[in-house]
Amino acid sequence: MRAESAPLQVDAVTLASTIGARIRRERLAREWTLDHLAEAAGISRRQVVNLEHGQANPSIGTLLSLSDALGITLSALVEPPSSRLVKVIRAGEGAQLWTGENGGHGVLLVSTPPPDVVELWDWQLNPGERHASKPHHQGARELLRVHLGVVTLQVGDDPHELAAGDAIMFPGDVAYSYGNEGGEPAHFFLTVYEPTGSRAPATIRA
């Protein structure tokens, strides 16, 4: 069975420009220099410059490093702020934050506001693709439900093979990865719960 084709997501150039503007806004709000943010996030100054100018499509890992450094959530960098109680995301409006080497994708569809954030993701892994994630903050939990295909989920040292219709809950504060070792596309939905009340901007040791 083939995976359903997903609608095109937000244009990559527009998304990169939006993310860059938010990184710059958050940095300037803290009166941080480019070097300060680069050191706090563990990336190069050139990367920060390119990101702020919308000249790069950052990986999920880079975005997580930047959000951790700034003391905000990943969704705060990629979603427009909203005061509405109801938020509707139409088909094609999600933020595609991961693209696999064989055409797969990871799309952040929608999230709740802080302090305790819940994110809803739409993932497709094509045959041979794998995404490794660094641990989230302590207490993070993830819920995954496979829609099509077979997903190999590695949580720490424990592998789990999940077929269509299977669901799993696992800790998100350890290293983990999703993979497709089969011959057909795998499609799954992922919910990430991350308590963020203790987040604070990173400090640089003098």
C-alpha positions as CSV (number, residue, x, y, z in Angstrom):
1,M,0.0,0.0,0.0
2,R,1.4,3.4,-0.9
3,A,1.4,6.3,1.5
4,E,-1.0,9.1,0.7
5,S,0.7,12.0,-1.0
6,A,0.9,15.0,1.4
7,P,0.0,18.5,0.2
8,L,2.8,20.9,-0.4
9,Q,3.8,22.7,2.8
10,V,4.8,26.3,3.4
11,D,7.3,27.5,0.8
12,A,10.8,26.7,2.0
13,V,12.1,30.3,1.2
14,T,9.2,31.9,3.1
15,L,9.7,29.5,6.1
16,A,13.5,30.3,6.2
17,S,12.8,34.0,6.1
18,T,10.2,33.7,8.8
19,I,12.5,31.7,11.1
20,G,15.3,34.1,10.5
21,A,13.3,37.1,11.4
22,R,12.2,35.4,14.7
23,I,15.7,34.4,15.6
24,R,16.9,38.0,15.1
25,R,13.9,39.4,17.1
26,E,14.5,37.1,20.0
27,R,18.3,37.8,20.0
28,L,17.8,41.6,19.9
29,A,15.1,41.4,22.7
30,R,17.9,39.9,24.9
31,E,20.5,42.5,23.7
32,W,22.7,39.6,22.6
33,T,25.4,39.8,20.0
34,L,25.7,37.3,17.1
35,D,28.7,35.8,18.9
36,H,26.7,35.4,22.1
37,L,23.9,33.5,20.5
38,A,26.3,31.4,18.4
39,E,28.2,30.4,21.6
40,A,25.0,29.7,23.6
41,A,23.6,27.5,20.8
42,G,26.9,25.8,20.0
43,I,26.8,26.8,16.3
44,S,29.0,29.1,14.3
45,R,28.5,32.9,13.9
46,R,28.3,32.4,10.2
47,Q,25.4,30.0,10.7
48,V,23.5,32.6,12.8
49,V,24.1,35.3,10.2
50,N,22.9,33.1,7.4
51,L,19.8,32.0,9.4
52,E,18.8,35.5,10.3
53,H,19.1,36.6,6.7
54,G,16.9,33.6,5.6
55,Q,19.7,32.2,3.6
56,A,19.6,28.7,5.2
57,N,17.1,26.0,6.0
58,P,18.1,24.9,9.5
59,S,17.9,21.3,10.6
60,I,15.6,20.3,13.5
61,G,18.7,19.8,15.6
62,T,19.9,23.4,14.9
63,L,16.5,24.8,15.6
64,L,16.3,22.9,18.9
65,S,19.8,24.2,19.9
66,L,18.7,27.8,19.1
67,S,15.4,27.5,21.0
68,D,17.2,26.0,24.0
69,A,19.7,28.8,24.0
70,L,17.0,31.4,23.8
71,G,14.8,29.7,26.4
72,I,11.8,29.3,24.1
73,T,10.1,26.4,22.4
74,L,10.8,25.1,18.9
75,S,7.3,26.1,17.8
76,A,7.9,29.7,18.9
77,L,10.6,29.9,16.2
78,V,8.5,28.5,13.3
79,E,4.8,29.4,14.1
80,P,3.3,32.9,14.0
81,P,2.2,34.2,17.5
82,S,-1.5,34.0,18.0
83,S,-3.9,35.0,20.9
84,R,-6.8,32.9,19.5
85,L,-8.2,30.1,21.6
86,V,-8.9,28.1,18.4
87,K,-6.1,27.7,15.8
88,V,-6.9,26.1,12.5
89,I,-4.1,24.8,10.3
90,R,-5.3,24.2,6.8
91,A,-3.8,21.5,4.5
92,G,-0.4,22.7,3.3
93,E,0.1,25.3,6.1
94,G,2.4,23.2,8.3
95,A,6.1,24.0,8.7
96,Q,8.2,21.3,7.0
97,L,11.3,21.1,9.2
98,W,12.8,17.9,8.0
99,T,13.4,16.5,4.5
100,G,14.7,13.0,3.9
101,E,17.3,12.1,1.3
102,N,14.6,10.0,-0.5
103,G,11.8,12.6,-0.3
104,G,10.4,12.0,3.2
105,H,9.3,14.8,5.4
106,G,8.6,15.9,9.0
107,V,6.0,18.6,9.3
108,L,5.1,20.5,12.5
109,L,1.4,21.0,12.1
110,V,0.3,22.8,15.2
111,S,1.3,23.3,18.9
112,T,-0.1,24.7,22.1
113,P,1.3,27.8,23.8
114,P,3.7,27.6,26.8
115,P,4.4,26.8,29.5
116,D,3.6,23.1,28.8
117,V,3.8,22.6,25.1
118,V,2.2,19.9,23.0
119,E,3.2,19.6,19.3
120,L,1.5,17.6,16.6
121,W,3.7,16.3,13.7
122,D,3.0,14.6,10.4
123,W,5.9,12.4,9.3
124,Q,6.6,10.3,6.2
125,L,9.7,8.2,5.9
126,N,10.5,6.7,2.6
127,P,12.4,3.4,2.3
128,G,15.9,3.7,3.7
129,E,15.3,7.0,5.6
130,R,16.1,7.6,9.2
131,H,15.8,10.6,11.5
132,A,17.7,10.7,14.8
133,S,16.6,13.2,17.4
134,K,18.5,14.6,20.3
135,P,16.8,14.3,23.7
136,H,14.3,16.9,24.7
137,H,14.0,18.5,28.1
138,Q,13.5,16.3,31.2
139,G,9.9,15.1,31.4
140,A,9.2,15.2,27.7
141,R,7.0,12.4,26.4
142,E,6.0,11.4,22.9
143,L,3.0,9.6,21.4
144,L,3.3,8.0,17.9
145,R,0.7,6.2,15.8
146,V,1.6,4.6,12.5
147,H,-0.8,5.2,9.7
148,L,0.8,3.3,6.8
149,G,3.9,1.1,6.5
150,V,6.3,0.0,9.2
151,V,8.4,2.3,11.5
152,T,11.4,1.1,13.4
153,L,11.7,3.3,16.6
154,Q,14.9,3.1,18.6
155,V,14.5,4.5,22.1
156,G,17.8,4.5,23.9
157,D,19.0,0.9,23.4
158,D,15.6,-0.6,22.8
159,P,14.2,-1.1,19.2
160,H,10.5,-1.2,18.5
161,E,8.9,-2.3,15.2
162,L,5.5,-0.6,14.7
163,A,3.1,-1.5,11.9
164,A,0.1,0.3,10.6
165,G,-2.4,0.9,13.4
166,D,0.2,0.4,16.2
167,A,0.7,3.2,18.7
168,I,3.4,3.8,21.4
169,M,4.2,6.2,24.2
170,F,7.9,6.7,25.0
171,P,10.2,9.2,26.8
172,G,11.4,12.1,24.7
173,D,14.2,13.0,27.1
174,V,16.5,10.3,25.8
175,A,18.2,9.8,22.4
176,Y,15.8,8.2,19.9
177,S,15.3,7.7,16.2
178,Y,12.7,6.8,13.6
179,G,13.6,4.6,10.6
180,N,12.0,2.9,7.6
181,E,13.8,-0.4,6.9
182,G,11.1,-1.7,4.6
183,G,10.4,-1.3,0.9
184,E,7.3,0.9,1.2
185,P,6.8,4.5,2.5
186,A,5.9,4.8,6.2
187,H,3.5,7.5,7.4
188,F,2.9,8.3,11.1
189,F,1.6,11.0,13.3
190,L,3.6,12.2,16.4
191,T,2.6,14.2,19.4
192,V,5.3,15.7,21.6
193,Y,4.6,16.9,25.1
194,E,7.4,19.0,26.6
195,P,7.0,20.8,30.0
196,T,8.7,24.1,29.5
197,G,8.0,26.0,32.7
198,S,11.7,25.8,33.7
199,R,13.1,27.1,30.4
200,A,15.4,30.0,30.6
201,P,17.8,31.6,28.2
202,A,21.3,30.1,28.2
203,T,24.0,32.0,30.0
204,I,27.6,32.3,28.8
205,R,30.3,31.7,31.3
206,A,32.7,34.7,31.4
